[in-house]
Amino acid sequence: MTDISEAFTNAFQLIISADKNLVEIILLSLKVNLIAIFISCVIGLSIGALLAVYKFKGRTLCLITLSALMGLPPVVVGLIVYIFLSNSGPLGILGLLYTPTAMIIAQSILITPIIAALTRQTLEVMHNEYYEQLKSLGVSKLAMAKTLLWDGRYQLITVVLAGFGRALAEVGAVMIVGGNINHLTRIMTTAIALETSKGNLSLALGLGIILIILSFIVNGLVYAINLTAERQAYA
């Protein structure tokens, strides 16, 4: 019990003193996750909006595929990316394996289907509600998609934050393609796994506390955005 108490005390000391190693890991984690979420938003929001507006042959298959991709096992994604980026893989010449770029690629593949599927669900409801009005104004399908993206911005911010939360918790894929290399590809989740196995509970707990704080911040933002959207709807 004393060892655990000491580990918690040391963990808080690392956070308060802004330990260099701790800060380095946190900053790399935020960098990888923010870039991945940006890429996923550009792709996912576009796909989701187009699927919500356009009706075409094979659309049902696309929706089923998108839903299936939401549940992609992270380790499988990591394995696929590893194969493509390895020296014997088709993209091995780029030398991206065991770099933050490889981690961003894996994260983007995992998050994009989630953002695309949730965006499609959100905007399709709005599209069904406003379709006749937009059609009477002679709005094109592409313009409808842009309009729905703007009108549904508060709900979509919630979608983006959900994707960011998913990225923060990821460990399997990024460990496979990143290698968990100190000062290069070590992020919070992979560092927690490593430090726990080494018995360095102080650093692991410190990073865990930061992850929990970030989770609270993300969920707090989701709640605040939903509350703002409700107030505007009734205004």
Phi, psi and omega per residue, in radians:
M1 nan -0.666 3.138
T2 -1.117 -0.702 -3.137
D3 -1.100 -0.693 3.133
I4 -1.174 -0.746 3.113
S5 -1.083 -0.719 3.119
E6 -1.137 -0.663 3.123
A7 -1.119 -0.727 3.105
F8 -1.139 -0.729 3.129
T9 -1.082 -0.802 3.122
N10 -1.131 -0.626 3.130
A11 -1.094 -0.798 3.119
F12 -1.150 -0.600 3.093
Q13 -1.138 -0.685 3.099
L14 -1.080 -0.706 -3.119
I15 -1.217 -0.838 -3.091
I16 -1.122 -0.677 -3.116
S17 -1.454 -0.018 -3.121
A18 0.920 0.996 3.139
D19 -0.882 2.337 -3.053
K20 -1.005 -0.798 -3.133
N21 -1.132 -0.723 3.130
L22 -1.088 -0.849 -3.121
V23 -1.097 -0.701 3.135
E24 -1.054 -0.767 -3.137
I25 -1.157 -0.732 -3.138
I26 -1.119 -0.795 -3.119
L27 -1.114 -0.708 3.109
L28 -1.140 -0.703 3.115
S29 -1.042 -0.826 -3.131
L30 -1.129 -0.697 3.128
K31 -1.069 -0.877 -3.125
V32 -1.081 -0.816 -3.071
N33 -1.214 -0.679 -3.124
L34 -1.208 -0.709 3.100
I35 -1.144 -0.735 3.131
A36 -1.101 -0.725 -3.120
I37 -1.216 -0.577 3.090
F38 -1.125 -0.836 3.123
I39 -1.073 -0.760 -3.133
S40 -1.119 -0.624 3.125
C41 -1.185 -0.778 3.138
V42 -1.016 -0.770 -3.114
I43 -1.407 -0.865 -3.032
G44 -1.156 -0.762 3.129
L45 -1.112 -0.686 3.136
S46 -1.135 -0.842 -3.140
I47 -1.092 -0.791 -3.130
G48 -1.069 -0.748 -3.134
A49 -1.152 -0.746 -3.124
L50 -1.170 -0.678 3.110
L51 -1.195 -0.498 3.125
A52 -1.282 -0.499 -3.024
V53 -1.744 -0.764 -3.037
Y54 -1.535 2.370 3.020
K55 -1.934 2.132 -3.078
F56 -2.600 2.849 3.125
K57 -1.159 2.253 -3.106
G58 1.643 0.013 -3.119
R59 -1.098 -0.711 3.136
T60 -1.041 -0.725 3.106
L61 -1.104 -0.681 3.111
C62 -1.096 -0.727 -3.126
L63 -1.176 -0.709 3.109
I64 -1.116 -0.759 3.125
T65 -1.085 -0.747 -3.133
L66 -1.105 -0.742 3.113
S67 -1.120 -0.690 3.123
A68 -1.132 -0.686 -3.121
L69 -1.169 -0.394 3.100
M70 -1.095 -0.507 -3.106
G71 -1.758 0.381 3.125
L72 -1.014 2.207 3.067
P73 -1.116 2.200 -3.112
P74 -0.947 -0.664 -3.109
V75 -1.186 -0.535 3.091
V76 -1.201 -0.751 3.083
V77 -1.057 -0.782 3.102
G78 -1.041 -0.714 3.138
L79 -1.131 -0.761 -3.138
I80 -1.108 -0.810 3.127
V81 -1.110 -0.691 3.110
Y82 -1.035 -0.790 -3.133
I83 -1.069 -0.754 -3.117
F84 -1.200 -0.600 -3.047
L85 -1.666 -0.161 -3.132
S86 -1.168 2.874 -3.095
N87 -0.987 -0.577 3.139
S88 -1.590 -0.012 -3.122
G89 -1.497 2.945 -3.108
P90 -1.121 -0.431 -3.133
L91 -1.926 0.241 -3.102
G92 -1.074 -0.492 -3.117
I93 -1.092 -0.374 -3.118
L94 -1.330 -0.330 3.112
G95 1.122 0.681 -3.067
L96 -1.628 -0.271 -3.101
L97 -1.107 2.458 -3.109
Y98 1.101 0.698 3.032
T99 -2.312 2.813 3.071
P100 -1.002 -0.535 3.122
T101 -1.073 -0.732 3.102
A102 -1.092 -0.659 3.113
M103 -1.167 -0.681 3.116
I104 -1.125 -0.714 3.116
I105 -1.064 -0.828 -3.137
A106 -1.102 -0.769 3.119
Q107 -1.073 -0.745 -3.115
S108 -1.101 -0.712 3.125
I109 -1.109 -0.637 -3.133
L110 -1.286 -0.676 -3.014
I111 -1.484 -0.610 -3.052
T112 -0.950 -0.828 3.119
P113 -1.061 -0.607 3.133
I114 -1.131 -0.847 -3.138
I115 -1.137 -0.724 -3.127
A116 -1.113 -0.791 -3.102
A117 -1.169 -0.785 -3.137
L118 -1.181 -0.619 3.082
T119 -1.128 -0.778 3.126
R120 -1.046 -0.783 3.131
Q121 -1.086 -0.765 -3.115
T122 -1.157 -0.841 -3.058
L123 -1.332 -0.459 3.131
E124 -1.161 -0.646 3.072
V125 -1.088 -0.782 3.119
M126 -1.155 -0.679 -3.134
H127 -1.102 -0.750 3.111
N128 -1.119 -0.551 -3.120
E129 -1.346 -0.686 -3.031
Y130 -1.832 0.048 -3.014
Y131 -1.001 -0.884 -3.088
E132 -1.076 -0.710 3.129
Q133 -1.131 -0.793 3.138
L134 -1.173 -0.664 3.140
K135 -1.135 -0.687 3.141
S136 -1.135 -0.404 3.127
L137 -1.553 0.002 3.104
G138 1.283 0.481 -3.113
V139 -1.357 2.333 3.124
S140 -1.278 2.881 -3.140
K141 -1.044 -0.756 -3.128
L142 -1.128 -0.705 3.104
A143 -1.156 -0.614 3.073
M144 -1.053 -0.788 -3.132
A145 -1.050 -0.763 3.125
K146 -1.125 -0.719 -3.140
T147 -1.114 -0.766 -3.138
L148 -1.150 -0.655 3.092
L149 -1.063 -0.691 -3.134
W150 -1.286 -0.810 -3.111
D151 -1.163 -0.505 -3.132
G152 -1.713 0.373 -3.019
R153 -1.042 -0.641 -3.120
Y154 -1.183 -0.774 3.092
Q155 -1.117 -0.627 -3.100
L156 -1.282 -0.514 3.043
I157 -1.107 -0.661 3.065
T158 -1.076 -0.707 3.098
V159 -1.077 -0.776 -3.133
V160 -1.105 -0.738 3.133
L161 -1.154 -0.596 3.068
A162 -1.112 -0.708 3.084
G163 -1.136 -0.687 3.128
F164 -1.138 -0.710 3.093
G165 -1.090 -0.662 3.098
R166 -1.131 -0.698 -3.141
A167 -1.145 -0.697 -3.126
L168 -1.061 -0.588 -3.054
A169 -1.522 -0.105 -3.051
E170 -1.257 2.415 3.120
V171 -2.381 -0.727 -3.016
G172 -1.068 -0.963 -3.066
A173 -1.127 -0.775 -3.073
V174 -1.212 -0.501 3.105
M175 -1.234 -0.652 -3.133
I176 -1.171 -0.805 -3.055
V177 -1.569 -0.340 -3.123
G178 -1.673 -0.509 3.105
G179 1.411 -0.081 3.119
N180 0.954 0.812 -3.095
I181 -1.474 2.239 -3.110
N182 -1.055 2.369 3.134
H183 1.182 0.156 -3.135
L184 -2.344 -0.946 -3.074
T185 -2.287 0.331 -3.118
R186 -1.559 2.005 3.103
I187 -1.936 -3.135 -2.976
M188 -1.042 -0.860 -3.070
T189 -1.157 -0.750 -3.136
T190 -1.224 -0.607 3.115
A191 -1.169 -0.678 3.110
I192 -1.065 -0.790 3.134
A193 -1.064 -0.769 -3.107
L194 -1.196 -0.863 -3.068
E195 -1.152 -0.580 3.090
T196 -1.147 -0.752 3.126
S197 -1.143 -0.493 3.119
K198 -1.465 -0.211 -3.116
G199 1.536 0.115 3.112
N200 -1.516 1.338 -3.030
L201 -1.228 -0.451 -3.093
S202 -1.081 -0.902 3.131
L203 -1.177 -0.711 3.125
A204 -1.067 -0.773 3.125
L205 -1.169 -0.687 3.116
G206 -1.042 -0.794 3.112
L207 -1.187 -0.651 3.101
G208 -1.100 -0.703 3.113
I209 -1.105 -0.742 3.108
I210 -1.086 -0.718 3.118
L211 -1.088 -0.724 3.121
I212 -1.135 -0.731 3.112
I213 -1.069 -0.786 3.118
L214 -1.091 -0.658 3.105
S215 -1.105 -0.742 3.099
F216 -1.109 -0.702 3.135
I217 -1.105 -0.794 3.135
V218 -1.070 -0.816 -3.141
N219 -1.177 -0.590 3.066
G220 -1.139 -0.703 3.094
L221 -1.134 -0.702 3.102
V222 -1.052 -0.802 3.140
Y223 -1.099 -0.786 -3.117
A224 -1.120 -0.705 3.140
I225 -1.164 -0.746 3.103
N226 -1.102 -0.682 3.115
L227 -1.136 -0.726 3.099
T228 -1.105 -0.745 3.131
A229 -1.094 -0.697 3.118
E230 -1.148 -0.717 3.124
R231 -1.115 -0.714 3.117
Q232 -1.189 -0.577 -3.139
A233 -1.181 -0.577 -3.120
Y234 -1.640 -0.079 -3.113
A235 -1.254 nan nan
